[in-house]
Amino acid sequence: MTTNPFADGGMAQEAFAEFGTGELAYVKKVSDADLHRMFPGADLDGVDQPVWALLSADGSPILLTDSRDAALANAMEQELEAVSLH
């Protein structure tokens, strides 16, 4: 049985969408398909893999880089707590 976490006075969807914004960032290894989805108009031909993204809590891209360490360092510089996505 699937339940709705927003029913019965739970967290409003708008509040959940903003949860962690400005505090959390996600580090994710990005596939070629993800790159084109995140940046639909960008010329990404010749971009070497792997590419790592630092994403805000709402999924908005903050940074693309060629190393996980660089993404983590950028999160620290911006005083964001970084978590990994697999």
trRosetta pair geometry for C-beta under 8 A, 3 or more apart (Angstrom, degrees):
i j d omega theta_ij theta_ji phi_ij phi_ji
3 7 7.3 -113 175 37 83 123
4 7 4.1 80 86 -17 111 110
4 10 7.9 -172 124 31 74 140
5 10 5.3 -152 157 149 59 163
5 11 7.1 -5 138 42 99 93
6 10 5.0 -133 -128 76 24 113
6 11 6.5 -75 -110 75 72 60
6 12 6.8 69 -149 -131 106 26
6 13 5.6 1 -114 -57 152 82
6 16 7.3 -92 -88 -13 107 143
7 10 6.3 38 55 11 34 114
11 15 5.2 -123 -176 86 91 118
11 16 4.9 108 124 -62 122 96
11 19 7.6 21 175 -63 151 129
12 15 4.5 87 61 8 88 104
12 16 6.9 -157 91 -7 44 86
13 16 5.5 -55 -145 37 33 113
13 17 6.3 38 154 -25 66 104
14 17 5.7 -51 -150 30 31 114
14 18 6.8 15 155 -6 62 108
15 18 6.1 -67 -152 45 32 102
15 19 6.7 60 145 -55 64 88
16 19 5.3 -23 -154 -14 39 121
17 58 6.0 44 173 -119 76 106
18 21 4.9 -63 -165 7 65 130
18 57 7.7 63 -178 96 31 125
18 58 7.0 -12 -102 -71 39 116
19 57 6.4 -135 95 159 56 136
20 23 5.2 -113 -158 66 53 99
20 24 3.6 -27 -175 26 116 122
20 57 3.4 168 99 -123 103 149
21 24 7.7 -41 -62 44 19 82
21 56 6.2 35 -129 167 74 113
21 57 4.7 -124 -72 51 50 122
21 58 5.7 15 -88 -26 109 103
22 56 8.0 19 -45 -153 40 110
22 57 7.7 -53 14 7 44 124
22 80 7.7 -137 172 -102 27 94
23 57 7.0 25 56 -45 74 138
23 80 6.6 132 162 -135 19 68
23 81 6.2 0 157 19 73 101
24 56 7.9 99 90 -173 66 50
24 57 4.5 81 71 -82 101 106
24 80 6.4 87 -165 -173 9 93
24 81 5.4 -37 -106 68 62 90
24 82 7.8 133 -164 -96 60 23
24 83 6.4 -10 -163 5 107 110
25 54 5.3 9 166 -177 128 93
25 55 6.4 154 -167 74 73 42
25 56 6.1 -47 -112 -108 78 37
25 57 7.1 -83 -85 -49 38 65
25 62 6.4 -41 -138 11 126 150
25 75 4.6 -153 63 -120 138 112
25 78 7.4 71 -34 78 148 127
25 80 4.0 50 -9 143 115 141
25 81 7.2 160 24 73 72 40
25 82 5.2 -31 75 -101 93 70
25 83 7.6 162 82 24 43 67
26 54 7.4 152 76 -159 45 45
26 55 4.5 -22 61 62 97 101
26 56 7.9 -6 18 78 85 9
26 57 7.4 119 -20 -100 97 39
26 59 7.8 -8 35 -100 135 50
26 82 7.4 133 -111 -156 15 66
26 83 5.8 -34 -109 72 66 81
26 84 7.3 101 -162 -137 70 15
26 85 4.9 35 -179 -25 119 114
27 52 6.4 -1 -170 -179 90 111
27 53 7.4 165 -150 83 44 49
27 54 5.9 -18 -97 -101 70 67
27 55 7.8 -178 -76 19 22 79
27 68 6.1 82 168 -151 133 84
27 71 4.7 126 -127 122 106 133
27 72 6.1 -10 -79 -68 153 75
27 75 7.1 -82 -59 -33 105 142
27 82 5.3 37 -25 -175 111 114
27 83 7.2 -172 19 87 81 31
27 84 5.2 -39 68 -105 96 65
27 85 7.0 -179 77 17 43 77
28 34 7.8 -127 124 179 123 163
28 52 7.1 157 81 -157 37 65
28 53 5.2 -17 63 59 89 95
28 55 6.2 8 12 -1 117 122
28 84 7.3 136 -80 -164 53 59
28 85 4.2 -15 -91 61 103 113
29 50 5.5 -35 -152 -173 104 130
29 51 7.5 119 -163 76 58 47
29 52 5.8 -42 -101 -101 53 72
29 68 7.5 -38 -73 -79 87 103
30 34 4.4 -131 -162 90 84 132
30 35 5.7 101 144 -59 121 80
30 38 7.4 -43 -148 0 137 144
30 50 7.6 131 49 -179 61 79
30 51 4.7 -50 62 93 107 97
30 52 6.6 154 3 -119 93 17
30 53 4.7 74 -49 -17 128 111
30 64 7.2 -55 26 -128 154 99
31 34 4.6 103 52 3 73 102
31 35 7.2 -129 98 -7 43 84
32 35 5.7 -49 -153 29 34 115
32 36 6.8 27 153 -12 64 104
32 44 7.7 156 -151 124 76 133
32 49 7.1 -59 -59 -77 89 125
33 36 6.0 -59 -152 39 33 107
33 37 6.3 32 151 -19 66 108
34 37 5.6 -58 -146 39 33 111
34 38 6.0 27 158 -16 69 110
34 53 7.5 -121 137 -12 129 144
35 38 6.0 -59 -143 40 26 106
35 39 6.2 -32 174 37 64 103
35 42 7.7 -95 163 75 90 126
35 44 5.2 139 141 -154 129 163
35 47 6.7 -178 -160 78 164 157
35 51 6.3 53 -78 69 122 154
35 64 7.7 71 -120 -125 96 143
36 39 7.0 -77 -127 67 22 67
36 40 6.4 57 172 -109 63 51
36 44 6.6 -130 -76 34 72 145
37 40 7.0 5 -145 -70 21 84
38 53 7.1 -150 -95 -113 172 153
38 61 5.2 75 -172 -39 128 136
39 42 3.7 -2 146 7 120 130
39 44 6.7 121 85 -55 122 123
39 61 7.5 -40 -52 29 93 160
44 47 4.7 -37 -176 -8 80 132
47 51 6.3 6 154 -64 119 136
48 51 7.6 138 90 -61 55 87
48 66 6.5 22 83 -120 109 120
50 66 7.3 121 83 -159 60 60
51 64 5.7 -6 -179 -169 112 102
51 65 7.4 144 -161 74 66 29
51 66 6.5 -50 -110 -102 56 52
52 64 7.3 150 79 -157 46 52
52 65 5.3 -29 65 69 95 81
52 66 7.1 81 16 176 92 6
52 67 6.2 -45 15 103 137 14
52 68 5.0 179 -106 -84 158 52
52 70 7.1 139 67 62 129 93
52 71 4.6 -110 129 -30 122 138
53 61 5.6 -72 -161 -127 119 98
53 62 7.8 123 176 43 77 68
53 63 6.9 157 -156 84 51 55
53 64 5.5 -22 -100 -100 74 69
53 65 7.9 155 -89 22 29 69
53 71 7.0 73 109 -118 13 137
54 61 7.5 94 74 -162 53 61
54 62 4.5 -59 102 66 97 110
54 63 4.2 21 37 47 112 99
54 65 7.5 33 -14 6 99 110
54 71 4.4 175 -58 -158 97 93
54 74 5.5 -124 -22 83 166 124
54 75 5.7 -162 -142 -61 130 93
54 82 7.4 -62 -133 -117 101 113
55 59 5.5 -14 176 -146 127 34
55 60 6.6 148 -161 71 76 34
55 61 5.7 -48 -104 -99 75 46
55 62 6.4 174 -108 4 18 90
55 85 7.8 -5 37 1 129 139
56 59 6.9 -36 69 34 72 19
56 60 4.5 2 34 56 116 90
56 61 7.8 -67 2 -6 82 3
56 62 5.7 115 -46 -50 80 107
61 64 6.7 2 -174 -49 129 88
62 74 7.2 168 120 131 118 129
62 78 7.6 -95 -180 7 146 170
63 70 7.9 -135 142 130 133 94
63 71 6.2 172 92 -120 118 74
63 74 5.1 4 5 118 170 167
65 70 4.1 -137 161 96 154 128
65 71 5.3 -165 43 -58 126 78
65 74 7.3 173 -30 -13 144 137
66 70 7.1 49 54 26 57 144
67 70 4.5 95 68 2 94 102
67 71 7.2 -158 98 -4 54 83
68 71 5.6 -56 -155 36 37 112
68 72 6.3 35 150 -17 70 106
69 72 5.7 -55 -147 39 33 111
69 73 6.2 35 154 -22 66 106
70 73 5.6 -50 -143 35 32 113
70 74 6.4 34 155 -20 63 104
71 74 5.9 -54 -151 34 30 111
71 75 6.7 33 150 -20 63 103
71 82 7.4 132 130 -139 87 143
72 75 5.6 -52 -152 32 34 113
72 76 6.5 34 151 -18 65 104
72 82 5.4 -159 -126 72 71 169
73 76 5.7 -54 -152 36 34 112
73 77 6.4 37 150 -22 66 104
74 77 5.5 -50 -147 34 35 114
74 78 6.4 19 157 -6 66 109
75 78 6.1 -68 -150 47 29 100
75 80 4.4 -93 -164 74 80 104
75 81 7.5 -23 163 122 119 5
75 82 3.9 81 118 -62 168 115
76 79 7.4 30 -176 -79 34 33
76 80 7.6 -94 -63 50 22 66
76 82 7.4 -55 -48 -12 70 120
